């Protein structure tokens, strides 16, 4: 429960059972002038959320979106309630994976309702930031929306930095002297970047919509709050550009890996061809003298056998030297 002018706050901890739900509604009904409440839910059931929704005036479609947790980032208005869906995102170093969750933020005249799914919790850090900067509370429930978006976008930026570090390590491995194939690792990281893009890109127009003028979103936001949302939008645009860059770099790394694999195959084929040519000489000589004709040159000569062996060794040695000089061996 927040007081806009003084910045004072009171926290009520409760599980979302019937008594707790009644307690939340009682606290919201008891709000005075210049006060608003922030209700934070984690993985609620449809029945639990519906009980609150009836009192808060939430549309049934909004409740359905919040429960299903399979929404793309979007912004909708249901009467006086502004609903914003966004993806939470964090990077798991051990698995080199981008994990995502979801959060729905409902901004009403005197309350904010956040519904979270997944491991990341922007609300916790957003609460800390609001306590550190109570002047933001003068914007009322919009201050909570700004804080949640700011924390989520900062998490995007942090994850992008860690993905770039992972990509740099992968590049070093691809261009190392070892002949290890990293195609699977590249595709794996590329899938994670795609998931990253699915969280970041749809949120860009959502934030742009929050910066629109009077009448375009069904409501005019206070002009003094717009610079704060504009700052978040700028950070998001930079992260969006970074994610696009990562995706393009991964395409280049994949092309480089495929080119290196093709080079390795060409080297192998040249080696095989060179050794085949070297062994072709003794095979030919032995084949000629193995035909067992009665009248053959030097067949009964006492030095014929060592001469044939010497010819094989000499010809093979000359070919070996030539292939080595040309880089085939």
BAFIKOL-152702 format. One record per residue (C-alpha): residue number from 1; chain; x negated, y negated, z negated. Coordinates in Angstrom, 1 decimal. Each point is the difference from the previous one (the first is absolute). Layout:
# BAFIKOL-152702
<NUM,'A',<X,Y,Z>>;
...
# end
This chain:
# BAFIKOL-152702
<1,'A',<0.0,0.0,0.0>>;
<2,'A',<-1.6,-3.3,1.1>>;
<3,'A',<0.6,-3.6,-0.8>>;
<4,'A',<-0.8,-2.1,3.0>>;
<5,'A',<-1.2,-3.3,-1.6>>;
<6,'A',<-1.9,1.3,-3.0>>;
<7,'A',<-1.4,3.2,1.6>>;
<8,'A',<1.0,2.0,-3.1>>;
<9,'A',<0.9,3.6,0.6>>;
<10,'A',<1.4,3.0,-1.9>>;
<11,'A',<-0.5,3.6,1.1>>;
<12,'A',<2.6,2.7,-0.7>>;
<13,'A',<-1.3,3.6,0.5>>;
<14,'A',<2.6,2.7,0.7>>;
<15,'A',<0.6,3.1,1.9>>;
<16,'A',<2.8,-0.2,2.5>>;
<17,'A',<2.6,2.0,-1.9>>;
<18,'A',<3.6,-1.1,-0.6>>;
<19,'A',<-0.8,-1.9,-3.2>>;
<20,'A',<-3.1,-1.6,1.6>>;
<21,'A',<2.1,-1.0,3.0>>;
<22,'A',<2.5,-1.7,-2.3>>;
<23,'A',<-2.8,-1.7,-1.8>>;
<24,'A',<-1.4,-1.4,3.2>>;
<25,'A',<3.4,-1.3,1.1>>;
<26,'A',<0.5,-1.6,-3.4>>;
<27,'A',<-3.3,-1.8,0.2>>;
<28,'A',<0.8,-1.3,3.5>>;
<29,'A',<3.4,-1.2,-1.1>>;
<30,'A',<-1.5,-1.8,-2.9>>;
<31,'A',<-2.3,-2.1,2.1>>;
<32,'A',<0.1,-3.7,-0.6>>;
<33,'A',<-0.5,-3.0,2.2>>;
<34,'A',<-3.5,0.1,1.7>>;
<35,'A',<-0.5,3.7,-0.8>>;
<36,'A',<-0.2,3.0,2.2>>;
<37,'A',<-0.7,3.7,-0.4>>;
<38,'A',<-2.2,2.4,1.8>>;
<39,'A',<1.2,3.7,0.0>>;
<40,'A',<-2.7,2.5,1.0>>;
<41,'A',<1.0,3.5,1.0>>;
<42,'A',<-2.2,3.0,0.9>>;
<43,'A',<1.5,2.8,2.2>>;
<44,'A',<3.6,-0.5,-1.1>>;
<45,'A',<2.8,2.3,1.0>>;
<46,'A',<2.9,-1.3,2.1>>;
<47,'A',<2.4,0.3,-3.0>>;
<48,'A',<-2.3,-1.9,-2.2>>;
<49,'A',<-0.6,-2.8,2.5>>;
<50,'A',<3.7,-0.2,0.9>>;
<51,'A',<1.0,-0.8,-3.6>>;
<52,'A',<-2.3,-3.1,0.1>>;
<53,'A',<0.9,-0.9,3.5>>;
<54,'A',<3.7,-0.4,-0.8>>;
<55,'A',<-0.8,-2.6,-2.7>>;
<56,'A',<-2.7,-1.7,2.1>>;
<57,'A',<2.2,-0.2,3.1>>;
<58,'A',<-2.3,2.0,2.2>>;
<59,'A',<1.3,1.3,3.3>>;
<60,'A',<0.4,3.9,0.2>>;
<61,'A',<-2.3,0.0,3.1>>;
<62,'A',<-2.7,-1.8,-2.1>>;
<63,'A',<0.4,2.7,-2.7>>;
<64,'A',<-0.4,2.7,2.7>>;
<65,'A',<-3.1,-1.5,1.3>>;
<66,'A',<-1.6,-0.3,-3.4>>;
<67,'A',<0.8,3.6,-0.9>>;
<68,'A',<-1.2,1.6,3.3>>;
<69,'A',<-3.4,-1.7,-0.1>>;
<70,'A',<-0.5,0.6,3.8>>;
<71,'A',<0.3,-3.6,1.2>>;
<72,'A',<-2.3,-2.0,2.1>>;
<73,'A',<-0.9,-3.4,-1.4>>;
<74,'A',<3.0,-2.3,0.6>>;
<75,'A',<1.9,-2.9,-1.3>>;
<76,'A',<3.8,-0.1,-0.3>>;
<77,'A',<2.6,-2.2,-1.7>>;
<78,'A',<3.1,1.4,-1.7>>;
<79,'A',<1.9,-3.1,-1.1>>;
<80,'A',<-2.0,-1.8,-2.6>>;
<81,'A',<-2.5,2.8,-0.3>>;
<82,'A',<-3.2,0.1,2.0>>;
<83,'A',<-1.3,3.5,0.5>>;
<84,'A',<-3.7,0.6,1.1>>;
<85,'A',<-1.5,3.4,0.6>>;
<86,'A',<-3.7,0.5,0.1>>;
<87,'A',<-2.6,2.8,0.0>>;
<88,'A',<-2.4,0.4,-2.9>>;
<89,'A',<-3.4,1.3,1.0>>;
<90,'A',<-3.2,1.2,-1.5>>;
<91,'A',<-3.1,1.8,1.2>>;
<92,'A',<-1.1,3.3,-1.5>>;
<93,'A',<-3.8,0.2,0.2>>;
<94,'A',<-0.4,3.7,-0.7>>;
<95,'A',<2.3,0.9,2.9>>;
<96,'A',<-0.7,-2.9,2.3>>;
<97,'A',<3.7,-0.5,0.2>>;
<98,'A',<2.4,-2.9,0.0>>;
<99,'A',<3.0,0.8,-2.3>>;
<100,'A',<3.2,-2.0,0.2>>;
<101,'A',<3.1,-0.6,-2.2>>;
<102,'A',<2.9,-2.3,0.3>>;
<103,'A',<1.6,-2.9,-2.0>>;
<104,'A',<3.3,-1.7,0.5>>;
<105,'A',<0.4,-3.5,-1.5>>;
<106,'A',<3.5,-1.4,-0.5>>;
<107,'A',<0.0,-3.8,-0.8>>;
<108,'A',<3.2,-1.3,-1.4>>;
<109,'A',<1.0,-3.4,-1.4>>;
<110,'A',<-1.0,1.0,-3.6>>;
<111,'A',<-1.8,3.3,0.3>>;
<112,'A',<-2.6,2.0,1.9>>;
<113,'A',<0.4,3.8,0.4>>;
<114,'A',<-3.0,2.0,1.2>>;
<115,'A',<0.2,3.7,0.9>>;
<116,'A',<-3.3,1.8,0.3>>;
<117,'A',<-0.9,3.3,1.6>>;
<118,'A',<-3.5,1.3,0.1>>;
<119,'A',<-3.1,-0.3,-2.2>>;
<120,'A',<-1.0,-3.6,0.6>>;
<121,'A',<1.8,-2.6,-2.2>>;
<122,'A',<-0.3,-3.6,1.2>>;
<123,'A',<2.4,-1.1,-2.7>>;
<124,'A',<-2.5,0.6,-2.8>>;
<125,'A',<-2.6,-2.3,1.5>>;
<126,'A',<2.7,-2.5,1.1>>;
<127,'A',<1.2,-0.2,-3.6>>;
<128,'A',<-3.6,-0.8,-1.1>>;
<129,'A',<-0.3,-2.7,2.6>>;
<130,'A',<3.2,-1.6,-1.0>>;
<131,'A',<-1.1,0.0,-3.6>>;
<132,'A',<-3.3,-1.6,1.0>>;
<133,'A',<1.8,-2.7,2.1>>;
<134,'A',<3.3,-0.8,-1.7>>;
<135,'A',<0.4,-3.1,2.2>>;
<136,'A',<1.1,2.4,2.8>>;
<137,'A',<3.1,0.9,-2.0>>;
<138,'A',<1.5,-3.4,0.8>>;
<139,'A',<0.9,1.6,3.4>>;
<140,'A',<2.2,2.5,-1.8>>;
<141,'A',<0.5,3.5,1.4>>;
<142,'A',<-1.9,-1.0,3.2>>;
<143,'A',<-3.1,-0.2,-2.2>>;
<144,'A',<0.2,3.8,-0.6>>;
<145,'A',<0.5,0.7,3.7>>;
<146,'A',<-3.1,-2.1,0.7>>;
<147,'A',<-2.1,1.7,-2.7>>;
<148,'A',<1.0,3.5,1.2>>;
<149,'A',<-0.8,-0.8,3.7>>;
<150,'A',<-3.3,-1.6,-1.0>>;
<151,'A',<-1.1,3.0,-2.0>>;
<152,'A',<1.1,2.4,2.8>>;
<153,'A',<-1.9,-2.0,2.7>>;
<154,'A',<-3.1,-0.2,-2.2>>;
<155,'A',<0.2,3.8,-0.3>>;
<156,'A',<0.1,0.2,3.9>>;
<157,'A',<-3.1,-2.1,0.2>>;
<158,'A',<-1.8,2.1,-2.5>>;
<159,'A',<1.0,3.2,1.8>>;
<160,'A',<-1.1,-1.5,3.3>>;
<161,'A',<-3.5,-0.7,-1.4>>;
<162,'A',<-0.3,3.6,-1.2>>;
<163,'A',<1.2,1.4,3.3>>;
<164,'A',<-2.6,-2.1,1.8>>;
<165,'A',<-2.7,1.4,-2.3>>;
<166,'A',<1.1,3.5,0.8>>;
<167,'A',<0.0,-0.8,3.7>>;
<168,'A',<-3.6,-1.4,-0.3>>;
<169,'A',<-1.2,3.2,-1.6>>;
<170,'A',<1.8,2.0,2.7>>;
<171,'A',<-1.7,-2.1,2.7>>;
<172,'A',<-3.4,0.7,-1.6>>;
<173,'A',<0.7,3.7,0.1>>;
<174,'A',<1.2,0.0,3.6>>;
<175,'A',<-3.2,-1.8,1.2>>;
<176,'A',<-2.4,2.0,-2.2>>;
<177,'A',<-2.5,2.5,1.6>>;
<178,'A',<2.0,3.0,-1.2>>;
<179,'A',<2.2,1.8,2.4>>;
<180,'A',<3.1,0.2,-2.2>>;
<181,'A',<3.4,-0.5,1.5>>;
<182,'A',<2.0,-2.6,-2.0>>;
<183,'A',<3.1,-0.1,2.3>>;
<184,'A',<2.2,1.5,-2.8>>;
<185,'A',<-1.1,-2.6,-2.5>>;
<186,'A',<0.5,-2.8,2.5>>;
<187,'A',<3.6,1.2,0.8>>;
<188,'A',<0.7,0.3,-3.8>>;
<189,'A',<-1.1,-3.6,-0.7>>;
<190,'A',<1.9,-1.2,3.1>>;
<191,'A',<3.2,1.6,-1.4>>;
<192,'A',<-0.6,-1.9,-3.3>>;
<193,'A',<-0.5,-3.3,1.9>>;
<194,'A',<3.3,0.7,1.9>>;
<195,'A',<1.8,0.4,-3.3>>;
<196,'A',<-1.7,-3.2,-1.2>>;
<197,'A',<1.3,-1.9,3.1>>;
<198,'A',<3.5,1.4,-0.6>>;
<199,'A',<0.0,-1.7,-3.5>>;
<200,'A',<-1.6,-3.3,1.1>>;
<201,'A',<1.3,-0.9,3.4>>;
<202,'A',<3.8,0.1,-0.8>>;
<203,'A',<-0.6,-2.2,-3.1>>;
<204,'A',<-1.4,-2.9,2.1>>;
<205,'A',<3.4,-1.1,1.5>>;
<206,'A',<1.6,0.6,-3.4>>;
<207,'A',<-2.3,-2.6,-1.6>>;
<208,'A',<0.4,-2.3,3.0>>;
<209,'A',<3.7,0.2,-0.6>>;
<210,'A',<-0.4,-1.2,-3.6>>;
<211,'A',<-1.6,-3.2,1.4>>;
<212,'A',<3.0,-0.9,2.1>>;
<213,'A',<1.9,-3.2,-0.5>>;
<214,'A',<3.5,-0.6,-1.3>>;
<215,'A',<2.8,2.1,1.3>>;
<216,'A',<-2.2,2.6,1.8>>;
<217,'A',<0.0,2.5,-2.8>>;
<218,'A',<3.3,-0.9,-1.4>>;
<219,'A',<-1.7,-2.1,-2.7>>;
<220,'A',<-2.6,-2.7,-0.2>>;
<221,'A',<-3.0,0.8,-2.2>>;
<222,'A',<-1.3,-2.9,-2.1>>;
<223,'A',<-2.6,-1.9,2.2>>;
<224,'A',<-2.6,0.1,-2.8>>;
<225,'A',<0.0,3.8,-0.1>>;
<226,'A',<-0.7,0.4,3.8>>;
<227,'A',<-3.8,-0.8,-0.2>>;
<228,'A',<-0.3,3.0,-2.4>>;
<229,'A',<1.7,2.4,2.4>>;
<230,'A',<-2.0,-1.6,2.9>>;
<231,'A',<-3.2,0.9,-1.9>>;
<232,'A',<1.1,3.6,-0.4>>;
<233,'A',<1.0,0.1,3.7>>;
<234,'A',<-3.5,-1.3,1.0>>;
<235,'A',<-1.6,2.8,-2.0>>;
<236,'A',<2.3,2.6,1.5>>;
<237,'A',<-0.9,-1.3,3.6>>;
<238,'A',<-3.7,0.4,-0.8>>;
<239,'A',<0.6,3.5,-1.2>>;
<240,'A',<2.1,0.8,3.0>>;
<241,'A',<-2.8,-1.2,2.3>>;
<242,'A',<-2.5,2.1,-2.0>>;
<243,'A',<2.1,3.1,0.3>>;
<244,'A',<0.4,-0.5,3.8>>;
<245,'A',<-3.8,-0.4,0.2>>;
<246,'A',<-0.5,3.3,-2.0>>;
<247,'A',<2.3,1.8,2.4>>;
<248,'A',<-1.9,-1.3,3.1>>;
<249,'A',<-3.4,0.9,-1.6>>;
<250,'A',<1.2,3.5,-0.7>>;
<251,'A',<0.9,0.3,3.7>>;
<252,'A',<-3.5,-1.1,0.9>>;
<253,'A',<-1.6,2.4,-2.5>>;
<254,'A',<2.2,2.9,1.3>>;
<255,'A',<-1.2,-0.9,3.6>>;
<256,'A',<-3.6,0.0,-1.2>>;
<257,'A',<0.4,3.3,-1.7>>;
<258,'A',<1.5,1.6,3.1>>;
<259,'A',<-2.8,-1.5,2.1>>;
<260,'A',<-2.6,1.5,-2.3>>;
<261,'A',<1.7,3.4,0.1>>;
<262,'A',<-0.1,-0.3,3.8>>;
<263,'A',<-3.7,-0.9,-0.1>>;
<264,'A',<-0.7,3.0,-2.3>>;
<265,'A',<1.8,2.3,2.4>>;
<266,'A',<-2.0,-1.4,2.9>>;
<267,'A',<-3.3,0.6,-1.9>>;
<268,'A',<1.1,3.5,-0.8>>;
<269,'A',<0.8,0.7,3.6>>;
<270,'A',<-3.3,-1.3,1.2>>;
<271,'A',<-1.9,2.1,-2.5>>;
<272,'A',<2.0,3.1,1.0>>;
<273,'A',<-0.6,-0.8,3.7>>;
<274,'A',<-3.8,-0.5,-0.6>>;
<275,'A',<-0.4,3.3,-1.9>>;
<276,'A',<2.1,1.7,2.7>>;
<277,'A',<-2.4,-1.3,2.7>>;
<278,'A',<-3.0,1.0,-2.0>>;
<279,'A',<1.2,3.6,-0.5>>;
<280,'A',<1.1,0.2,3.7>>;
<281,'A',<-3.7,0.1,1.1>>;
<282,'A',<-1.0,3.2,-1.8>>;
<283,'A',<3.5,1.5,0.7>>;
<284,'A',<-0.6,-0.6,3.7>>;
<285,'A',<-3.5,1.4,0.1>>;
<286,'A',<1.0,3.1,-2.1>>;
<287,'A',<3.0,0.5,2.2>>;
<288,'A',<-2.1,0.0,3.1>>;
<289,'A',<-2.4,2.5,-1.3>>;
<290,'A',<2.7,2.1,-1.6>>;
<291,'A',<1.7,0.9,3.3>>;
<292,'A',<-2.2,3.1,0.2>>;
<293,'A',<-0.7,0.0,3.8>>;
<294,'A',<-2.8,2.3,1.0>>;
<295,'A',<-1.9,-2.6,2.1>>;
<296,'A',<-0.3,-3.2,-2.0>>;
<297,'A',<-3.0,-2.5,0.0>>;
<298,'A',<-2.6,0.6,-2.7>>;
<299,'A',<2.1,2.8,-1.4>>;
<300,'A',<-3.0,2.3,-0.5>>;
<301,'A',<-2.5,-2.7,-0.8>>;
<302,'A',<-1.5,0.4,-3.5>>;
<303,'A',<0.3,-3.8,-0.7>>;
<304,'A',<3.6,-0.3,1.4>>;
<305,'A',<1.7,0.4,-3.4>>;
<306,'A',<-2.1,-2.6,-1.9>>;
<307,'A',<0.3,-2.3,3.0>>;
<308,'A',<3.8,0.2,-0.1>>;
<309,'A',<0.0,-0.7,-3.7>>;
<310,'A',<-2.4,-2.9,0.5>>;
<311,'A',<2.2,-1.4,2.8>>;
<312,'A',<3.1,0.2,-2.3>>;
<313,'A',<-1.8,-1.8,-2.9>>;
<314,'A',<-1.6,-2.7,2.2>>;
<315,'A',<3.3,-0.8,1.8>>;
<316,'A',<2.0,-0.1,-3.2>>;
<317,'A',<-2.6,-2.1,-1.7>>;
<318,'A',<0.0,-2.6,2.9>>;
<319,'A',<3.8,-0.2,-0.2>>;
<320,'A',<-0.1,-0.3,-3.8>>;
<321,'A',<-2.5,-2.9,0.3>>;
<322,'A',<2.1,-1.7,2.7>>;
<323,'A',<3.2,0.2,-2.1>>;
<324,'A',<-1.7,-1.2,-3.1>>;
<325,'A',<-1.4,-3.0,1.9>>;
<326,'A',<3.5,-0.9,1.3>>;
<327,'A',<1.6,0.3,-3.4>>;
<328,'A',<2.0,3.1,0.7>>;
<329,'A',<-1.6,2.0,-2.8>>;
# end
